[in-house]
Amino acid sequence: MKDFIEILANFASIVTAAIAAIAACKFLLDRRNKRIKLEEYLKSEIKENPNRHIHGVLHLMAKLGMTESEILQASFASKHIIRKERQ
């Protein structure tokens, strides 16, 4: 019985590690998809309206369906997005 419990405990730790790895991959993939979604939206906006390059966070939240925190994280993760202070 003791051997069975040890085997079960080892199996449980392996399953836990596998689930944690899958969750981490899903989290990173979700962040990447949000960054790409933001970059593509801003790129299309620049092509359609080249004179207007200012997009507020509320505008982006409404158009992309992302929270303010997600938009900021995606913009900071991107090498293509320039953040400027609006005056």
MOMONOR-V262502 format. One record per pair of residues at least 4 apart in sequence whose C-alpha atoms are under 6 Angstrom apart, sorted by sequence separation. I is the first residue (numbers start at 1). J is the second residue. If there is no record, write none. Layout:
BEGIN
i=I j=J
i=I j=J
END
This chain:
BEGIN
i=36 j=40
i=45 j=49
i=46 j=50
i=60 j=64
i=61 j=65
i=61 j=66
i=61 j=67
i=75 j=81
i=35 j=74
END
